Amino acid sequence: MRQLVIDTESDGLVDEATQFHCIVAKDISTKGRYEFYGDETVVGHHGSITCGVDYAFTPGDVLPIGHNLIGHDIPLVEKLT
């Protein structure tokens, strides 16, 4: 199971948000940093927001770690995907 430190950025808090700006995940084991953006022209881009959701929030495959996962990131993923 991958342990990922995850953060999302959007155009507002969960109640107001309509789109993601980015999802960033850092793998604890490999130290790899993965950045997923809605704008594919961003340098360091590893894929679309959909790829980021699949990578960082796959149930059973990922142990997510984050500052406000329960109050913001997970509800945002549930709302916008």
ChimeraX attribute file (.defattr): number of C-alpha atoms within 10 A of each C-alpha:
attribute: neighborCount
match mode: 1-to-1
recipient: residues
	/A:1	7
	/A:2	16
	/A:3	17
	/A:4	24
	/A:5	18
	/A:6	22
	/A:7	21
	/A:8	24
	/A:9	17
	/A:10	16
	/A:11	11
	/A:12	13
	/A:13	13
	/A:14	19
	/A:15	10
	/A:16	10
	/A:17	14
	/A:18	14
	/A:19	18
	/A:20	19
	/A:21	15
	/A:22	18
	/A:23	25
	/A:24	21
	/A:25	23
	/A:26	19
	/A:27	17
	/A:28	13
	/A:29	9
	/A:30	9
	/A:31	10
	/A:32	10
	/A:33	15
	/A:34	19
	/A:35	21
	/A:36	25
	/A:37	24
	/A:38	17
	/A:39	13
	/A:40	13
	/A:41	8
	/A:42	11
	/A:43	9
	/A:44	12
	/A:45	16
	/A:46	16
	/A:47	17
	/A:48	17
	/A:49	24
	/A:50	14
	/A:51	15
	/A:52	22
	/A:53	18
	/A:54	11
	/A:55	18
	/A:56	24
	/A:57	18
	/A:58	12
	/A:59	9
	/A:60	8
	/A:61	12
	/A:62	15
	/A:63	15
	/A:64	19
	/A:65	15
	/A:66	14
	/A:67	11
	/A:68	12
	/A:69	16
	/A:70	10
	/A:71	11
	/A:72	17
	/A:73	22
	/A:74	17
	/A:75	13
	/A:76	24
	/A:77	17
	/A:78	10
	/A:79	13
	/A:80	11
	/A:81	10
